[in-house]
Amino acid sequence: MTPPPTPAVASPPRARTVGAPMGVVATLRHALRYWQPHWRIAAVLLVMLVVPQSYKAFFAYSQRLIVDGGLLGRDAATLVRTVALLGLGFAAAAVATIAADYLGARAGAAIVNEIRRRMFGHLQQLSVSFFAGARSGDIVARFTSDLADIQKSLTTRVIDAVFATVGLLINVPVAFALEWRLALVMVLGMPVVGLGTRLFGAAAAAARYALKQQEAAIASFVQDTVRVQPVVKAFSLAGRLVATFESHLAAAAQRFVRAEFSAQLVGSGSALGVLAVQVLVLGVGAALAFRGTLSPGTLVAFLALHAVVSKDAYDLTKKVVPALIASSGGLRRIEELLAEPVAVADPPGAKVLPRVTGPIRLEGVSFAYPEGSRVLEGVQLEVRPGERVALVGPSGSGKSTVIQLLLRFYDPLKGRVTVDGVDLREVALASWHAQVAAVFQDSMLLSGSVRDNIAVGRGDATQAEIEAAARAAEIHDAIVALPAGYDTEIGEAGGKLSGGQRQRIAIARAILRDPALLLLDEATSALDPATEAAVSATLDRLSAGRMVVSVTHRLAAARSAHRIVVLAGGRVVESGTHDELLARGGLYRELWDRQSGVAVSADGADARVAPAWLESVPLFAGLDEDARSALASRFRARWWAAGETVVREGEEGDAFYVIARGKVEVVVAAGEAARRLAVLSDGDFFGEMALVDDAPRSATVRTLFPCLLLALARADFQQVLAANPELRARVHAAARSRRGGGWTPV
């Protein structure tokens, strides 16, 4: 099996955890911060809240006037005056309450939209390293379920909290004015009301955060399964996925019970405290009235006032506090996203580039992904004006990393990337990206129409310019044949189009930009051979006169480049034209010989192995030409879809595989995860020892692209050996030699 393993690179971190579990006070502090930009509405709203609370205080106090003055004192004027004032107060309170509801709704909509705006805007600023480590379902959950959780808490419950607090600030002084002894008993009992929050608040907040994390995991799992439904169907994975989903649901149910029970303990504990204080106040008041030191009207009025105070305290502890705790998990996850640092940003005084002419240079560039090993080391590379440069080399040699540095998705650890002599780190990102276009292996189309996707290249493009770009990409005729032409909706990720159509739209998108630098990162690798040849011809034609850097693992696609740069182990090891590199007999020649020994038919449906190529397989080294020809005739071609498992670790090996077209990864189990050993591509092979050994496969091999694989079945191989005893002896001798060298079969 070749080539050497790909260096292990740790995934970048996901959204980082911000601080300790967010309690009630921290949640309320964040909520008030979101209200600050809307202070004018908040000020008017506060006035509107004071009116009904003042009315409640007067309503309670009025009962003293009615009982002691009006009823017991037989004063009709007092009764009429008091009832009239209550009527006017009711009207004012009703108007103020309705106004407060409207202002609260307006402020709530503005606050939630502002959070969405901040989240989405910050998300667009984050570097590629963040998205490489984050799960899309988890990000979406922060915009949906997390935001839904905090929406009511940041608006309605904050207003409830302010309303209750205003009530306490008004009614407690009135209570002291009405009867200081009972008011003192009421105030001294207040700490009992907050007992539930102190005892269970922190645990409830932590439980809610754990629940939100589990809900995000469920969202990510569902999104992943929707995305790979063809694989699910092809491999009959539905039962296994349902079982996994059930385990996720069980964990979510457990966390939900813990979170809800903890939140209810906070509210119930505090509500019981309110009831206890009510009983205490009633008992003391009754005793004072019985002794004649408290008038009946004052007792009735104080009990009414205490009912209002109790209601406010109850709302704070049973409605507001549990709601804030329930939203703390979602708020914490949103704050985590907003706190994620922007790794690549414009420096102060960033330069705006004029039209780039070249050259573009990598000057002594070294780079490693976050928490990973070095991928590039001291790379020197120059792209001259109008030059097409192809980057080739074994998988993991750093080719695609060069593209990402040129796009400034990352900054080098050492050295610099310069454009017309200016360090990219000193350049305004927008002015650089406006002059660069990229076509990736995955076309990365957006949901929407064909026109929308091509216009991504330049937002102000006219219809004529869009059509000109489509003609240049040779996709115009196919577009106008669609049901709605350029207005045809292409589905999620362009799912309604063929692979070739998607890639040509991606090319049209790039050409519409009229880039000074065109970057091609395995732009045709996922296409079938016939489509690949047509798209490659289009790219060659459109590349004329531009600076172009292309990455390909298929050396035949690099032949037309002005210069081919060979990378290995993160370093530039060779550079020159195709003919020059072949003549040197270095790594490029080795890779070329490996790939050119496997021929693919024009329609891509079949392939064959050249007998001479089998000499590169250690098991077959030294075989004569007749033996190699006999073996070569037994290989059978088969197409594999992307994501399929060719061989599985632990299963019995029954075939030897050669990659005619495509890419596969070799992984081994590492606990519950999988560790990648290598990525193999055109001309590589794996599993040769399965032809002579009964040992189980030592690794799993999965396709990364659609792959055309040539397979030599063990049964066919054994038939060839049976007909040629001398060949059998030599093969078994080679196998014994390889086992002695400590080689482990795939």
C-alpha positions in Angstrom: 0.0 0.0 0.0 1.3 3.5 -0.9 2.0 6.3 -0.2 3.1 7.1 3.4 0.5 8.0 6.0 -1.0 11.4 6.1 0.2 13.4 9.1 -2.4 13.6 11.8 -3.9 17.0 12.1 -6.2 17.8 15.0 -9.5 19.4 14.3 -9.8 23.0 15.3 -11.8 23.6 18.4 -15.5 24.1 18.4 -17.2 27.1 19.9 -15.4 27.6 23.2 -17.1 27.4 26.6 -17.5 30.8 28.2 -17.0 30.8 31.9 -18.9 28.9 34.6 -22.6 28.0 34.4 -24.6 31.2 33.9 -26.8 31.8 36.9 -29.9 34.1 37.3 -27.9 37.2 38.1 -25.6 36.7 35.1 -28.5 36.0 32.8 -30.3 39.1 34.0 -27.2 41.2 33.5 -26.8 40.0 29.9 -30.5 40.6 29.3 -30.3 44.2 30.6 -27.2 44.7 28.3 -29.4 43.8 25.3 -31.9 46.3 26.4 -29.4 49.2 26.6 -29.7 50.2 22.9 -33.4 50.5 23.4 -33.3 52.8 26.5 -35.9 55.2 25.2 -38.5 52.5 24.8 -37.4 51.1 28.2 -37.8 54.5 29.9 -41.4 55.0 28.6 -42.1 51.4 29.4 -40.9 51.9 33.0 -43.3 54.8 33.4 -46.2 52.7 32.0 -45.3 50.0 34.6 -45.3 52.4 37.5 -48.9 53.4 36.8 -50.6 50.0 37.4 -48.4 49.3 40.4 -49.3 52.6 41.9 -52.9 51.8 41.3 -52.5 48.5 43.2 -50.9 50.3 46.1 -53.8 52.8 46.2 -56.4 50.1 45.8 -55.0 48.3 48.9 -54.7 51.6 50.9 -58.3 52.6 49.9 -59.7 49.6 51.8 -58.6 51.3 55.0 -60.4 54.5 54.0 -63.5 52.5 53.0 -63.7 50.3 56.2 -62.5 52.8 58.9 -63.8 56.0 57.4 -66.6 55.1 55.1 -68.3 52.1 56.7 -67.4 52.2 60.4 -67.3 56.1 60.4 -70.5 56.3 58.3 -68.9 58.9 56.0 -70.6 58.8 52.6 -68.4 61.5 51.1 -65.3 59.4 51.8 -66.9 56.4 50.2 -67.9 58.3 47.0 -64.5 60.1 46.7 -62.5 56.9 47.2 -64.6 54.8 44.7 -64.3 57.7 42.2 -60.6 57.8 42.5 -60.5 54.0 42.1 -62.4 54.3 38.9 -60.1 56.9 37.5 -57.1 54.9 38.6 -58.4 51.8 36.9 -58.8 53.6 33.6 -55.2 55.0 33.8 -53.9 51.6 34.8 -55.7 49.9 31.9 -54.3 52.4 29.3 -50.8 52.1 30.8 -51.0 48.3 30.7 -52.0 48.1 27.1 -49.3 50.6 26.2 -46.7 48.6 28.1 -47.7 45.4 26.3 -47.2 47.1 22.9 -43.9 48.7 23.9 -42.7 45.3 25.2 -43.6 43.6 22.0 -41.7 46.2 19.9 -38.6 46.1 22.1 -38.7 42.3 22.1 -38.7 42.1 18.3 -35.9 44.6 18.1 -33.8 42.8 20.7 -34.2 39.3 19.2 -33.4 40.6 15.7 -30.4 42.4 17.0 -29.1 39.2 18.5 -29.7 37.4 15.2 -27.9 40.1 13.4 -24.9 40.0 15.7 -24.7 36.2 15.6 -25.0 36.0 11.8 -22.6 38.9 11.2 -20.0 37.4 13.6 -20.4 34.0 12.0 -19.5 35.6 8.6 -16.3 37.0 10.2 -15.1 33.7 11.7 -12.2 31.9 10.0 -12.4 28.6 8.2 -10.7 27.0 11.2 -13.8 27.5 13.2 -16.1 25.9 10.7 -13.7 23.0 10.2 -14.2 22.1 13.9 -17.9 23.0 14.4 -20.9 20.9 13.4 -23.4 22.8 11.2 -26.3 21.4 13.2 -24.9 22.8 16.4 -24.6 26.2 14.8 -28.1 26.1 13.4 -29.4 25.1 16.9 -28.0 28.3 18.3 -30.1 30.3 15.8 -33.3 28.3 16.4 -33.9 26.5 19.7 -31.4 28.4 21.7 -32.7 31.8 20.5 -36.3 30.6 21.0 -35.5 29.8 24.6 -34.1 33.2 25.4 -36.6 35.2 23.4 -39.3 35.2 26.0 -36.9 35.5 28.9 -35.1 38.5 27.5 -38.3 40.4 26.8 -41.5 39.2 28.6 -39.8 37.9 31.7 -37.5 40.9 32.0 -40.5 43.1 31.9 -42.2 40.9 34.5 -39.1 41.3 36.7 -39.1 45.1 36.4 -42.8 45.2 37.0 -42.5 43.1 40.2 -39.5 45.1 41.3 -41.3 48.4 40.8 -44.2 47.0 42.7 -42.0 46.1 45.7 -40.3 49.5 45.6 -43.7 51.2 45.8 -45.6 48.8 48.0 -43.1 48.1 50.7 -42.8 51.8 51.7 -46.6 52.1 51.6 -46.7 49.0 53.9 -44.5 50.8 56.5 -46.6 53.9 56.3 -49.7 51.8 56.8 -48.5 49.6 59.7 -44.8 49.5 60.4 -45.0 46.4 62.7 -46.6 44.2 60.1 -44.3 45.6 57.4 -41.3 44.7 59.5 -42.5 41.1 59.9 -43.0 41.0 56.1 -39.6 42.3 55.3 -37.8 40.0 57.7 -39.6 37.1 56.1 -38.3 38.1 52.6 -35.1 36.0 52.7 -37.2 32.9 53.0 -38.7 33.8 49.6 -35.3 33.6 47.9 -34.3 30.3 49.5 -35.1 28.2 46.5 -32.9 30.3 44.2 -30.0 30.1 46.5 -30.3 26.4 47.1 -31.0 25.2 43.6 -30.3 28.0 41.1 -26.7 27.0 40.1 -27.6 23.4 39.7 -30.6 24.3 37.6 -28.6 26.5 35.3 -25.9 23.8 34.8 -28.6 21.2 34.0 -30.3 23.6 31.5 -26.9 24.1 29.7 -26.3 20.3 29.5 -29.8 19.9 28.0 -29.1 22.5 25.4 -25.9 20.8 24.4 -27.7 17.5 24.1 -30.5 19.1 22.0 -27.8 20.6 19.7 -26.2 17.1 19.3 -29.6 15.7 18.2 -30.0 18.5 15.7 -26.5 17.8 14.3 -27.2 14.1 14.1 -30.5 14.6 12.2 -28.8 17.1 9.8 -26.0 14.6 9.2 -28.4 11.7 8.4 -30.5 13.9 6.0 -27.3 14.9 4.2 -26.1 11.4 3.6 -29.4 9.7 2.8 -28.1 7.9 -0.3 -25.5 6.2 1.8 -28.1 5.4 4.5 -30.3 3.7 1.8 -27.4 2.0 0.0 -26.0 0.4 3.2 -29.3 -0.2 5.0 -28.2 2.0 7.9 -31.7 3.0 8.9 -32.0 0.5 11.8 -28.6 1.4 13.2 -29.3 5.1 12.9 -32.6 4.8 14.7 -30.9 2.9 17.5 -28.3 5.7 17.8 -31.1 8.3 17.7 -32.9 6.4 20.5 -29.8 6.7 22.7 -29.6 10.4 22.0 -33.3 10.7 22.9 -32.7 8.8 26.2 -29.9 11.1 27.1 -32.0 14.2 26.2 -35.0 12.9 28.3 -32.7 12.3 31.3 -31.3 15.8 31.0 -34.7 17.3 30.5 -36.0 15.8 33.7 -33.0 17.1 35.6 -33.3 20.6 34.1 -37.0 20.9 34.6 -37.1 19.4 38.1 -34.2 21.7 39.2 -36.0 24.8 37.7 -39.2 23.8 39.4 -37.5 23.4 42.7 -36.3 27.0 42.5 -39.8 28.3 41.8 -41.6 25.9 44.3 -39.2 26.6 47.1 -39.6 30.3 46.7 -43.4 30.1 46.3 -43.6 28.1 49.6 -41.6 30.8 51.2 -44.2 33.4 50.0 -47.0 31.4 51.5 -45.1 31.0 54.8 -44.6 34.8 55.1 -48.3 35.3 54.3 -49.3 33.0 57.2 -46.9 34.8 59.5 -48.2 38.3 58.6 -51.8 37.2 58.9 -51.2 35.6 62.3 -49.4 38.7 63.7 -52.0 41.1 62.3 -54.8 39.1 63.7 -53.2 39.1 67.1 -52.7 42.9 67.0 -56.3 43.5 65.9 -57.6 41.2 68.7 -55.7 43.3 71.3 -57.2 46.4 69.8 -53.8 48.0 68.8 -54.7 47.7 65.1 -57.9 48.9 63.4 -60.0 46.5 61.3 -59.6 48.8 58.3 -55.8 48.9 58.6 -55.7 45.1 58.9 -57.8 44.6 55.8 -55.8 47.2 53.9 -52.5 45.7 54.9 -53.6 42.2 54.0 -54.6 43.4 50.6 -51.3 45.2 50.2 -49.4 42.2 51.4 -51.3 40.1 48.7 -49.9 42.5 46.1 -46.4 42.2 47.5 -46.7 38.5 47.7 -47.9 38.4 44.1 -44.9 40.4 43.0 -42.5 38.2 45.0 -44.3 35.1 43.6 -43.9 36.3 40.1 -40.2 37.0 40.6 -39.5 33.6 42.2 -42.0 31.3 40.3 -42.2 32.9 36.9 -39.1 35.1 36.3 -36.3 33.1 38.0 -37.2 29.7 36.5 -37.6 31.3 33.1 -34.2 33.0 33.4 -32.7 29.7 34.4 -34.4 27.9 31.5 -32.9 30.4 29.1 -29.4 30.5 30.7 -28.2 27.4 28.7 -29.3 28.9 25.4 -27.9 32.3 26.3 -24.6 30.8 27.3 -24.3 29.0 24.0 -25.1 32.2 22.1 -22.5 34.1 24.1 -20.0 31.3 23.3 -20.6 31.9 19.6 -20.3 35.7 19.9 -17.1 35.3 22.0 -15.4 33.1 19.4 -12.3 35.1 18.3 -11.9 36.2 14.6 -8.6 34.5 13.6 -8.1 36.4 10.3 -9.1 40.0 10.2 -8.2 43.3 8.6 -5.3 45.1 10.5 -5.7 48.8 11.4 -5.2 50.9 8.3 -5.5 47.9 5.9 -4.4 48.6 2.4 -6.8 48.5 -0.5 -5.3 46.7 -3.5 -5.5 48.1 -7.0 -5.9 45.6 -9.8 -3.4 42.8 -9.1 -0.9 42.1 -11.9 1.5 39.7 -10.1 3.7 38.2 -9.1 2.2 36.3 -6.1 4.8 34.8 -3.8 5.0 32.4 -0.8 8.2 33.4 0.9 9.6 30.9 3.3 6.1 29.9 4.5 5.6 27.5 7.3 2.1 26.5 8.6 0.3 24.2 10.9 -3.4 23.9 11.5 -4.6 24.8 15.1 -3.4 22.1 17.5 -1.9 20.1 14.6 1.5 19.2 13.3 3.4 21.2 10.6 1.8 21.0 7.2 4.1 23.3 5.3 7.8 24.0 6.0 9.8 26.8 4.4 7.8 26.8 1.1 9.1 29.1 -1.6 6.6 29.6 -4.5 6.1 32.3 -7.2 3.3 32.7 -9.6 4.2 35.1 -12.4 1.8 37.2 -14.4 -0.3 35.1 -16.8 1.3 31.9 -15.5 -0.5 28.6 -14.7 1.1 26.7 -11.9 -0.1 23.2 -10.9 0.6 21.8 -7.4 1.0 18.0 -7.2 2.2 15.5 -4.7 1.2 12.8 -2.4 -1.9 13.2 -0.2 -1.2 15.3 2.8 1.8 17.1 1.2 0.2 20.5 1.7 -1.2 21.3 -1.7 -4.7 22.4 -0.6 -3.2 24.3 2.3 -1.3 26.5 -0.2 -4.7 27.4 -1.8 -6.1 28.3 1.6 -3.2 30.5 2.4 -3.6 32.3 -0.9 -7.2 32.9 -0.1 -6.1 34.0 3.3 -8.3 31.6 5.1 -5.3 31.3 7.4 -2.1 33.3 8.1 1.3 31.6 7.9 3.1 30.8 11.2 6.4 31.8 9.5 7.2 33.7 6.3 4.7 35.6 4.3 2.4 35.6 1.3 2.8 38.7 -0.9 0.8 40.1 -3.8 2.6 42.6 -5.9 5.1 42.8 -3.1 2.5 43.6 -0.4 2.1 41.2 2.6 -1.4 39.8 2.5 -1.7 40.4 6.2 -1.5 44.2 5.5 -4.3 44.1 2.9 -8.0 44.6 3.3 -9.6 41.2 2.9 -12.5 42.5 0.8 -10.1 44.1 -1.7 -8.1 40.9 -2.1 -11.1 38.5 -2.3 -12.7 40.8 -5.0 -9.8 39.9 -7.3 -9.7 36.1 -6.5 -12.0 33.3 -7.6 -11.9 29.7 -6.6 -13.4 26.5 -7.9 -13.4 23.8 -5.3 -13.9 20.0 -5.5 -17.3 20.6 -4.0 -19.2 23.1 -6.1 -20.8 24.6 -2.9 -23.9 25.9 -4.5 -26.6 27.8 -2.5 -30.3 27.1 -2.4 -32.0 29.4 -4.9 -32.1 29.9 -8.7 -29.4 29.3 -11.2 -29.1 33.1 -11.7 -28.7 33.6 -8.0 -25.8 31.2 -7.9 -23.9 32.6 -10.8 -24.5 36.2 -9.5 -22.7 35.2 -6.3 -19.5 36.0 -8.4 -20.5 39.6 -8.6 -23.6 41.0 -7.0 -24.1 43.9 -9.4 -23.8 41.8 -12.6 -26.4 42.3 -15.3 -28.4 39.4 -16.9 -26.3 39.8 -20.0 -23.1 39.4 -18.0 -24.5 36.4 -16.2 -25.4 34.7 -19.5 -21.9 35.6 -20.9 -20.3 33.8 -18.0 -22.6 30.8 -18.4 -21.7 30.6 -22.1 -18.0 30.8 -21.3 -18.5 27.9 -18.8 -20.4 26.1 -21.6 -23.5 25.7 -19.4 -25.9 28.3 -21.0 -27.6 25.9 -23.3 -28.3 23.4 -20.4 -29.7 26.3 -18.3 -32.1 27.6 -20.9 -33.4 24.0 -21.3 -34.4 23.9 -17.6 -38.1 24.4 -16.8 -37.7 28.0 -15.8 -34.3 28.7 -17.4 -32.1 30.9 -15.2 -34.9 31.2 -12.7 -35.0 27.5 -12.1 -34.6 26.6 -8.4 -31.7 24.1 -8.1 -32.6 22.7 -4.6 -30.3 22.4 -1.6 -26.6 22.4 -2.6 -27.8 22.1 -6.3 -29.3 18.7 -5.7 -31.5 19.0 -8.8 -28.5 19.3 -11.1 -25.9 16.8 -12.3 -22.4 16.9 -11.0 -21.1 18.3 -14.2 -23.8 21.0 -14.3 -23.1 22.0 -10.7 -19.4 22.4 -11.4 -19.9 24.4 -14.6 -22.2 26.8 -12.6 -19.3 27.1 -10.1 -17.0 27.9 -13.0 -19.4 30.5 -14.4 -19.6 32.0 -10.9 -15.8 32.3 -10.8 -15.5 33.7 -14.4 -18.2 36.4 -13.7 -15.8 37.8 -11.1 -13.1 38.3 -13.8 -10.4 37.3 -11.3 -6.7 38.3 -11.4 -6.0 35.0 -9.7 -8.0 31.8 -10.4 -7.6 29.0 -7.8 -8.6 25.4 -8.7 -8.6 22.9 -5.8 -9.4 19.5 -7.2 -12.0 21.2 -9.3 -12.7 18.1 -11.5 -11.8 15.2 -9.1 -15.4 14.3 -8.2 -16.5 14.1 -11.9 -16.7 11.1 -14.1 -13.9 10.9 -16.7 -16.0 12.1 -19.7 -17.3 15.1 -17.8 -13.9 15.7 -16.2 -12.3 15.9 -19.6 -14.9 18.4 -20.9 -14.8 20.6 -17.8 -10.9 20.5 -17.8 -10.9 21.7 -21.4 -13.2 24.6 -20.4 -11.0 25.6 -17.5 -7.9 25.5 -19.7 -9.5 27.8 -22.2 -10.8 30.2 -19.5 -7.4 30.3 -17.7 -5.6 31.9 -20.6 -4.0 35.2 -19.6 -4.7 34.8 -15.9 -2.6 33.8 -13.0 -3.8 30.3 -12.1 -2.9 27.9 -9.3 -4.4 24.5 -9.5 -4.3 21.5 -7.1 -4.7 18.0 -8.5 -3.8 14.5 -7.6 -4.3 13.5 -11.2 -1.0 14.3 -13.0 -2.5 14.1 -16.5 -4.5 17.2 -15.6 -1.3 19.0 -14.7 0.5 18.4 -18.0 -0.7 21.6 -19.7 0.5 23.9 -16.8 3.4 26.3 -17.5 5.0 25.0 -14.4 4.4 22.0 -12.1 5.4 22.3 -8.4 5.8 19.0 -6.5 5.3 19.0 -2.8 6.1 16.2 -0.3 6.1 16.4 3.4 5.1 20.1 3.3 8.1 21.1 1.2 8.7 21.9 -2.4 10.9 19.1 -3.7 10.7 19.6 -7.5 9.6 22.3 -10.0 9.5 22.4 -13.8 7.5 21.5 -16.8 6.1 18.0 -17.3 8.9 16.9 -19.6 11.6 18.4 -17.4 10.3 16.6 -14.3 10.0 13.3 -16.1 13.6 13.6 -17.3 14.9 14.2 -13.7 13.5 10.8 -12.6 12.5 12.1 -9.1 9.2 11.9 -7.2 7.1 13.3 -10.1 8.4 10.5 -12.3 7.6 8.0 -9.7 4.0 9.3 -9.3 3.6 9.5 -13.1 4.7 6.0 -13.7 2.3 4.8 -11.0 -0.7 6.6 -12.5 0.1 6.0 -16.2 0.2 2.3 -15.6 -3.6 2.3 -15.0 -5.6 3.3 -18.1 -9.2 4.4 -18.0 -11.6 4.1 -21.0 -12.9 7.2 -22.6 -16.4 6.7 -21.2 -15.0 6.0 -17.7 -16.8 2.7 -17.4 -13.8 0.5 -17.6 -10.1 0.4 -16.8 -7.1 -1.9 -17.2 -3.7 -2.4 -15.5 -0.6 -2.5 -17.6 1.3 -5.7 -16.9 4.5 -3.7 -16.5 2.9 -1.7 -13.7 2.4 -4.8 -11.5 6.2 -4.7 -11.0 5.6 -1.8 -8.6 3.6 -4.0 -6.3 6.0 -5.7 -3.9 4.1 -9.0 -3.9 4.5 -9.2 -7.7 8.0 -7.8 -8.0 10.3 -10.1 -10.1 7.5 -11.9 -12.0 8.1 -12.4 -15.7 6.0 -10.7 -18.3 3.7 -13.7 -19.0 2.8 -14.0 -15.3 2.1 -10.3 -15.0 0.0 -10.4 -18.2 -2.0 -13.3 -16.8 -2.7 -11.4 -13.6 -3.5 -8.1 -15.4 -6.2 -9.9 -17.4 -8.0 -10.9 -14.2 -8.7 -7.4 -12.8 -12.3 -6.2 -13.0 -13.4 -2.6 -12.8 -16.3 -1.2 -10.7 -17.5 2.3 -9.9 -18.0 3.1 -6.2 -20.0 6.1 -5.0 -18.5 8.7 -2.6 -18.7 7.6 1.0 -18.9 3.8 0.3 -16.9 1.4 2.4 -14.7 -0.8 0.2 -13.2 -3.0 2.9 -14.0 -3.0 6.6 -11.6 -3.5 9.4 -11.9 -7.0 10.9 -13.6 -8.6 7.8 -11.9 -11.4 5.9 -10.0 -10.1 2.9 -10.9 -11.4 -0.5 -9.5 -9.0 -3.1 -6.6 -6.7 -4.0 -7.6 -3.2 -5.2 -6.0 -0.6 -7.5 -7.4 2.9 -7.7 -7.9 3.8 -11.4 -9.8 7.1 -10.6 -10.7 8.7 -7.3 -9.6 9.0 -3.7 -10.0 6.8 -0.7 -9.1 7.1 3.0 -7.6 4.4 5.1 -8.8 4.5 8.8 -8.4 2.4 11.8 -10.6 2.3 14.9 -9.4 4.4 17.8 -11.8 3.9 20.7 -15.2 5.2 19.6 -13.6 7.4 16.9 -11.5 6.6 13.8 -8.0 7.6 13.0 -6.9 8.3 9.5 -3.8 6.5 8.4 -3.5 7.6 4.8 -5.3 9.0 1.7 -4.8 7.1 -1.5 -5.5 8.2 -5.1 -5.0 7.3 -8.7 -2.4 4.5 -9.2 -2.3 3.6 -5.5 -3.3 0.1 -4.3 -4.3 -1.7 -1.1 -5.1 -5.1 0.2 -2.6 -7.2 -1.8 -1.9 -9.6 1.1 -5.5 -10.6 1.1 -4.7 -12.6 -2.0 -2.5 -15.1 0.0 -3.5 -14.6 3.7 -6.6 -15.5 5.6 -5.9 -12.7 8.1 -8.8 -10.2 8.7 -8.5 -6.7 7.3 -6.5 -4.4 9.6 -8.1 -1.2 8.4 -11.2 0.3 6.8 -11.0 1.8 3.4 -13.7 4.4 2.4 -14.2 6.3 -0.8 -13.8 10.1 -0.6 -14.8 10.8 -4.2 -16.7 8.6 -6.7 -14.0 6.0 -7.5 -13.3 3.6 -10.3 -11.5 0.6 -8.6 -9.9 -2.4 -10.3 -10.2 -5.5 -8.2 -8.3 -8.8 -8.4 -10.4 -11.4 -6.6 -8.6 -13.9 -4.4 -10.4 -16.8 -6.2 -9.2 -15.5 -9.6 -5.7 -15.1 -8.3 -5.6 -18.6 -6.9 -6.7 -20.0 -10.3 -3.7 -18.2 -11.9 -1.4 -19.7 -9.3 -2.8 -23.2 -9.7 -2.0 -23.1 -13.4 1.6 -21.9 -12.7 3.3 -23.7 -9.8 6.5 -21.7 -10.3 4.5 -18.4 -10.0 2.8 -19.8 -6.9 6.2 -20.5 -5.2 7.6 -17.1 -6.0 4.5 -15.3 -4.7 4.4 -17.2 -1.5 8.1 -16.5 -1.0 7.5 -12.8 -1.5 4.6 -12.9 1.0 6.7 -14.6 3.7 9.4 -12.0 3.1 6.9 -9.1 3.6 5.4 -10.7 6.8 8.9 -11.0 8.2 9.4 -7.2 7.6 6.5 -6.6 10.0 4.1 -5.5 7.3 0.4 -5.5 8.2 -2.2 -6.1 5.5 -5.1 -3.9 4.9 
